Amino acid sequence: MKGIVEERAAMLGEYIIESKATVRSAAKKFGISKSTVHKDVSQRLRSVNPAMYREVREILDTNKSQRHIRGGIATRNKYIKLKGG
């Protein structure tokens, strides 16, 4: 069982790097929870593949810094749809 978890962490890392994915989109793609994705890429990946961990961390930090912008755009689009525009 232990090898499977590390393998999943590496697969998540590769997916996030290739697609610049968010934790939420990676969780949806792999059919697991956001907390599992976060634990895999922030703890398990660090011990399995430190170089990949650093790349993933950079992407996730960028996503986090842009989160408020994406939220504002989503809210704006929601209200535009409600108005019928």
Buried (B, 14 or more C-beta within 10 A) or exposed (E): EEEEBBEBBBEBBBBBBEEEBBBEBBBEBBEBEBEBBBBBBBEBBBEBBEEBBEBBBEBBEEBEEEEEEEEEEEEEEEEEEEEEE
